[in-house]
Amino acid sequence: MISYSLARQEYLNEAVADVANSVYGYEMDKLQRNSRVLPINANGKAIYTFWDLGVDDPTAIVFAFIENNTAYIVDYYENTGYDIKHYIDVINSKPYRYAGHYMPHDSKKRTNTTATNILDYARVEYGFEARAIPKTNSVRDDIEIVRRYLPNCYIDEKCTSLLEHLINYQWSASTGRILHNEHSHGADAVRMLFMAIQQNIFQEY
């Protein structure tokens, strides 16, 4: 399959710096062309967080508010090698009014280190209430849903690393699978955001 970037260069004669085999290349180009990367005023908004959980790789957190099924991504954080308390402390240090926190379905799995799942551990140890987004049948189907929502969302211009992750989220040319690398965690956290919108499960609690 020819990539979006290569198609533009070959058929539109454009010299572009897009990443070959970018999953969201077209959508990110459309988002930026429509001036949807800009400063966003989050004052007084009900902010939700959407997570991708890492063990030996990054944990990524997207901060967003949602109005009329449109996502406004106002902040982004990722780090590696810390336990859950670190990320809760980061969340609590930011000046947002939180409405809820959503983690992927594997947050309900029991871990060897805590002998419980991360949702129960965070609630019991730190009073941090998070909910799991139900598992879906197909990541590929989820990606198609993200493609529908992504060009119409807004991303704060300070989220430069998240923008980089979304642009560099790639298919493998040899296997046709998503590359699991430094860019996939941020993109997966964004996928959690749009899965919550698609399933209409986010609610202030």
Disulfide bonds with the S-S distance in Angstrom:
none
